[in-house]
C-alpha cells in the first residue's frame, strides 16, 4: 500500500516538474508589435537624446573603453559600437550589440519603432528578448518624448562596422528571464522640473541608481535596503562596492550639503583623459562619472532632493575593499 502511495506521489511530482519545465521552455516573452513612428530629428530633440544617452550610460555597455584612463573613456570612433561584456562571472556570454546606424553590423536597418521597443520593452528586431542586464525594466518608465529623443540621437551616431557574436545565456537562466519583458501600453510624460521630487525620481530611474546602489539577496535586489549600497561589482581590476546614498548621517549622504553633492560629480570633469593613479582609491569604478559630471546643477539638485527623501539606512560601505 505504502509503496503504491509513494509511487503515485513520485509520479505526480515528476509530472508537475515536467509541466513546469515545459511551460518555461515553450513560453515566449511578452511582446507587442513596434509602432510605425518616425521620430522628429530636430536639433533640440537630438540634444535631449544625447542627454538621455549619457544619463542612461548607454556607452557604459555599448562601447569599448580605455581601461588605462580615469573614468574609462570611450576611444574615438567607438561610441555605440558594442562590446562583449568583460565579466569574470555571470550568466554566460553577454554581448551589448552595436547600436550605431551601420546597416550590416548595427541597427541601421531597424525602424524607429523597433528601436523604441528594444529600449523600453526588451524585444529585439527579430522578436527575441534582450537579456535584462540591459536596463529596460527601468527604461520602460522613460517618457515618450525622451525615448524618441534618444532614438533621434542614436540615428546621428557615426556608423561603425563592428561585427559581434550573439549573446549566449546559460540554459536554465535563459528560461527564467523570459518573463522580464513587458509591453508599454500607456503614454508616458516627462515629469515637470518644477516638481523636484518627481523629476529627481525620474532621473534616478533612467540612471539606474537603484539597480547599482541596492544590495542583492540571492541574486535579487533587496528593496528593503533600497539605495543602501553594498552591491559588489567584480571587474577585471578588482572588486568595487556601491556606496550608501540614503540620507543616513553616519554612513550615507545625510550630512551632505547640495554643494558637496554636486562637487562630488563635477570634480570628475578634471579627471577625464588622465592616466589612472594606482594609489587613488577611485582607480576603478563602475559609476559613470564622466557622463554624470555633465548633468546641469538643477538636475543634480532634483536628484539630491529625491535621495534625501528616502529612508535612511545605516550601512557603512568600503567601496574599494582590498
C-alpha positions as CSV (number, residue, x, y, z in Angstrom):
1,X,0.0,0.0,0.0
2,X,2.7,2.5,1.1
3,X,4.8,1.6,-2.0
4,X,1.8,2.4,-4.2
5,X,1.3,5.8,-2.4
6,X,4.9,6.6,-2.7
7,X,4.9,5.7,-6.4
8,X,1.9,7.8,-7.1
9,X,3.4,10.7,-5.2
10,X,6.7,10.5,-7.2
11,X,4.7,10.3,-10.4
12,X,2.8,13.4,-9.5
13,X,6.0,15.2,-8.6
14,X,7.6,14.2,-11.9
15,X,4.6,15.3,-13.9
16,X,4.4,18.6,-12.1
17,X,8.2,19.2,-12.6
18,X,7.8,18.2,-16.3
19,X,4.9,20.6,-16.8
20,X,6.7,23.5,-15.2
21,X,9.8,22.8,-17.3
22,X,7.7,22.6,-20.5
23,X,6.0,25.9,-19.6
24,X,9.3,27.6,-19.1
25,X,10.8,26.1,-22.2
26,X,8.0,26.8,-24.7
27,X,6.6,30.1,-23.4
28,X,7.5,33.2,-25.3
29,X,8.4,36.7,-23.9
30,X,5.5,39.1,-23.8
31,X,5.8,41.5,-26.8
32,X,3.7,43.8,-28.9
33,X,4.3,45.0,-32.5
34,X,6.6,48.0,-32.8
35,X,5.0,51.3,-33.6
36,X,5.2,52.9,-37.1
37,X,6.6,56.1,-35.7
38,X,9.3,58.2,-37.5
39,X,11.0,60.3,-34.8
40,X,11.5,64.1,-35.2
41,X,15.1,64.8,-36.0
42,X,15.1,68.4,-34.8
43,X,18.3,69.8,-33.2
44,X,16.6,70.2,-29.8
45,X,15.3,66.6,-29.8
46,X,18.8,65.3,-30.8
47,X,20.4,67.4,-28.0
48,X,17.9,66.0,-25.4
49,X,18.6,62.5,-26.8
50,X,22.3,63.0,-26.1
51,X,21.5,63.9,-22.6
52,X,19.4,60.8,-22.1
53,X,22.1,58.7,-23.7
54,X,24.6,60.0,-21.1
55,X,22.2,59.8,-18.2
56,X,21.3,56.1,-19.1
57,X,25.0,55.4,-19.6
58,X,24.4,53.8,-22.9
59,X,28.2,53.9,-23.6
60,X,28.8,52.0,-20.4
61,X,27.5,48.8,-22.0
62,X,27.5,49.5,-25.7
63,X,31.1,50.8,-26.2
64,X,34.6,49.6,-25.5
65,X,36.6,51.6,-23.0
66,X,40.2,52.7,-22.4
67,X,40.9,51.0,-19.1
68,X,44.1,52.9,-18.5
69,X,42.5,56.3,-18.1
70,X,40.2,57.8,-15.4
71,X,36.5,57.0,-15.8
72,X,37.4,54.6,-18.6
73,X,36.5,56.9,-21.6
74,X,35.4,55.6,-24.9
75,X,38.1,55.7,-27.6
76,X,37.3,58.0,-30.5
77,X,35.2,56.3,-33.1
78,X,33.9,53.6,-30.8
79,X,30.8,55.2,-29.3
80,X,27.9,52.7,-29.5
81,X,29.9,50.1,-31.5
82,X,29.1,47.4,-28.9
83,X,31.3,45.0,-26.9
84,X,31.4,41.6,-25.3
85,X,31.0,42.2,-21.6
86,X,34.3,41.8,-19.8
87,X,32.8,40.0,-16.8
88,X,34.6,37.3,-14.8
89,X,31.5,35.6,-13.6
90,X,28.0,35.8,-14.9
91,X,25.1,34.1,-16.7
92,X,27.0,33.3,-19.8
93,X,28.5,35.4,-22.7
94,X,26.6,38.7,-22.7
95,X,27.1,40.9,-25.7
96,X,26.0,44.6,-25.9
97,X,25.2,45.0,-29.6
98,X,26.4,47.6,-32.0
99,X,23.8,50.4,-31.8
100,X,25.3,52.7,-34.4
101,X,23.5,53.1,-37.8
102,X,25.7,50.7,-39.6
103,X,23.3,48.7,-41.8
104,X,25.1,45.3,-41.6
105,X,26.5,45.1,-38.0
106,X,24.5,47.8,-36.3
107,X,20.9,48.9,-36.2
108,X,20.9,50.9,-39.4
109,X,18.1,48.8,-40.9
110,X,15.9,49.0,-37.8
111,X,12.8,51.2,-37.8
112,X,12.5,53.9,-35.1
113,X,9.6,51.9,-33.6
114,X,11.8,48.8,-33.3
115,X,14.5,50.8,-31.6
116,X,11.9,52.2,-29.1
117,X,10.5,48.8,-28.4
118,X,14.0,47.4,-27.7
119,X,14.9,50.3,-25.4
120,X,11.7,50.2,-23.3
121,X,10.4,46.6,-23.7
122,X,13.5,44.5,-24.2
123,X,12.4,43.0,-27.5
124,X,14.9,42.9,-30.4
125,X,14.0,43.4,-34.1
126,X,13.6,39.7,-34.7
127,X,11.3,39.3,-31.8
128,X,13.8,37.7,-29.4
129,X,14.2,39.1,-25.9
130,X,17.2,41.1,-24.7
131,X,19.0,39.8,-21.7
132,X,17.9,42.1,-18.8
133,X,21.4,43.3,-18.0
134,X,20.0,45.9,-20.5
135,X,18.0,48.0,-18.0
136,X,14.8,48.1,-20.0
137,X,12.9,47.4,-16.7
138,X,14.0,51.0,-15.8
139,X,13.8,52.4,-19.3
140,X,10.2,51.3,-19.6
141,X,9.5,54.4,-17.4
142,X,11.3,56.6,-20.0
143,X,8.8,59.1,-21.3
144,X,7.6,59.0,-24.9
145,X,9.4,62.3,-25.7
146,X,12.6,61.1,-24.1
147,X,12.7,57.7,-25.8
148,X,12.0,59.4,-29.1
149,X,14.8,61.9,-28.4
150,X,17.2,59.0,-27.6
151,X,16.4,57.3,-30.9
152,X,16.9,60.6,-32.7
153,X,20.4,60.9,-31.1
154,X,21.2,57.2,-32.0
155,X,20.3,58.0,-35.6
156,X,23.1,60.6,-35.6
157,X,25.9,58.4,-34.3
158,X,28.6,57.8,-36.9
159,X,28.1,54.2,-38.4
160,X,30.8,51.8,-37.1
161,X,31.2,48.4,-38.7
162,X,31.8,46.1,-35.8
163,X,30.5,42.6,-36.0
164,X,29.8,40.8,-32.7
165,X,28.6,37.4,-31.7
166,X,25.1,36.8,-30.3
167,X,24.6,36.7,-26.5
168,X,24.8,33.2,-25.2
169,X,23.0,32.7,-21.8
170,X,23.2,29.6,-19.7
171,X,20.2,27.3,-20.4
172,X,18.4,27.5,-17.1
173,X,18.9,31.2,-16.7
174,X,17.6,31.8,-20.2
175,X,14.3,30.0,-19.2
176,X,13.9,32.0,-16.0
177,X,14.3,35.5,-17.6
178,X,11.7,35.1,-20.3
179,X,9.1,36.7,-18.1
180,X,11.0,40.0,-17.8
181,X,10.0,41.8,-21.0
182,X,6.7,43.6,-20.8
183,X,5.0,45.8,-23.4
184,X,4.5,49.5,-22.7
185,X,0.8,50.2,-23.3
186,X,0.2,53.6,-21.8
187,X,1.6,57.0,-22.9
188,X,4.2,58.4,-20.5
189,X,5.2,62.1,-20.0
190,X,8.4,63.6,-18.7
191,X,7.8,64.9,-15.1
192,X,8.0,68.7,-14.9
193,X,11.2,70.0,-13.5
194,X,9.2,72.2,-11.1
195,X,8.2,69.0,-9.3
196,X,11.7,68.3,-7.9
197,X,10.8,65.1,-6.1
198,X,9.1,63.5,-9.1
199,X,11.7,64.7,-11.6
200,X,14.5,63.6,-9.3
201,X,12.9,60.1,-9.1
202,X,12.6,60.1,-12.9
203,X,16.4,60.9,-13.3
204,X,17.3,58.2,-10.7
205,X,15.2,55.6,-12.6
206,X,16.6,56.4,-16.0
207,X,20.1,56.5,-14.5
208,X,19.5,53.1,-12.8
209,X,20.7,54.4,-9.5
210,X,18.5,51.9,-7.6
211,X,19.9,48.9,-9.5
212,X,23.5,49.7,-8.6
213,X,23.1,51.1,-5.1
214,X,20.7,48.4,-3.7
215,X,22.3,45.2,-2.4
216,X,21.4,41.8,-3.8
217,X,19.9,38.9,-1.8
218,X,20.0,35.5,-3.7
219,X,20.5,37.4,-7.0
220,X,17.6,39.7,-6.5
221,X,17.5,43.4,-5.4
222,X,16.7,43.7,-1.7
223,X,14.2,46.6,-1.9
224,X,14.0,46.8,1.9
225,X,17.6,48.2,1.6
226,X,16.9,50.5,-1.4
227,X,19.8,52.8,-2.1
228,X,21.6,51.4,0.9
229,X,24.7,50.4,-1.1
230,X,26.8,47.3,-0.6
231,X,26.3,45.7,-4.0
232,X,29.5,44.1,-5.2
233,X,30.8,44.5,-8.8
234,X,33.7,42.3,-9.8
235,X,35.8,43.8,-12.5
236,X,39.0,42.8,-14.3
237,X,40.8,45.3,-12.0
238,X,39.2,44.1,-8.7
239,X,36.0,44.4,-6.7
240,X,34.2,47.7,-6.2
241,X,31.2,48.1,-3.9
242,X,28.4,50.6,-4.4
243,X,28.1,53.4,-1.8
244,X,25.2,54.0,0.6
245,X,23.3,57.0,-0.9
246,X,20.5,57.1,1.6
247,X,20.2,60.2,3.9
248,X,21.7,58.3,6.9
249,X,24.1,60.8,8.5
250,X,26.7,58.4,9.7
251,X,27.1,56.1,6.7
252,X,25.2,57.7,3.8
253,X,24.7,61.3,2.5
254,X,22.6,62.6,5.3
255,X,25.1,65.3,6.3
256,X,26.0,66.3,2.7
257,X,25.1,69.7,1.5
258,X,23.8,70.3,-2.0
259,X,27.1,71.8,-2.9
260,X,29.1,68.8,-1.7
261,X,26.8,66.5,-3.6
262,X,27.2,68.5,-6.9
263,X,31.0,68.8,-6.4
264,X,31.2,65.0,-6.0
265,X,30.1,64.8,-9.6
266,X,31.8,67.8,-11.0
267,X,35.3,67.1,-9.8
268,X,35.4,64.3,-12.3
269,X,35.5,66.8,-15.1
270,X,39.1,67.3,-14.4
271,X,39.8,63.5,-14.2
272,X,38.7,62.6,-17.7
273,X,41.6,61.6,-20.0
274,X,44.2,61.4,-17.3
275,X,46.1,58.2,-16.6
276,X,44.9,56.2,-13.6
277,X,47.0,56.7,-10.4
278,X,47.3,53.2,-8.7
279,X,47.3,54.9,-5.3
280,X,44.0,56.6,-5.9
281,X,41.1,54.8,-4.2
282,X,38.9,55.7,-7.3
283,X,41.3,53.9,-9.6
284,X,38.5,51.7,-10.8
285,X,34.7,52.1,-10.6
286,X,31.5,51.2,-12.4
287,X,30.0,54.6,-11.6
288,X,29.7,56.5,-15.0
289,X,31.3,59.7,-13.6
290,X,32.4,61.1,-16.9
291,X,28.7,61.2,-18.1
292,X,27.2,62.2,-14.9
293,X,29.6,65.1,-14.4
294,X,27.8,66.7,-17.4
295,X,24.5,66.9,-15.6
296,X,23.3,70.5,-15.1
297,X,23.2,71.8,-11.5
298,X,19.3,71.9,-11.3
299,X,19.1,68.2,-12.3
300,X,21.6,67.3,-9.7
301,X,19.6,69.3,-7.2
302,X,16.5,67.3,-8.1
303,X,18.4,64.1,-7.7
304,X,19.8,65.2,-4.4
305,X,16.4,66.2,-3.0
306,X,14.9,62.8,-4.2
307,X,17.6,60.8,-2.5
308,X,17.3,62.9,0.7
309,X,13.6,61.9,0.8
310,X,14.4,58.2,1.1
311,X,14.5,56.1,4.2
312,X,17.9,56.5,6.0
313,X,19.7,53.2,6.2
314,X,22.7,52.6,8.4
315,X,25.2,50.7,6.3
316,X,28.9,51.5,6.3
317,X,30.4,50.5,3.0
318,X,34.0,50.1,2.0
319,X,33.7,50.9,-1.7
320,X,37.2,49.6,-2.6
321,X,38.0,46.6,-0.5
322,X,41.4,45.1,-0.9
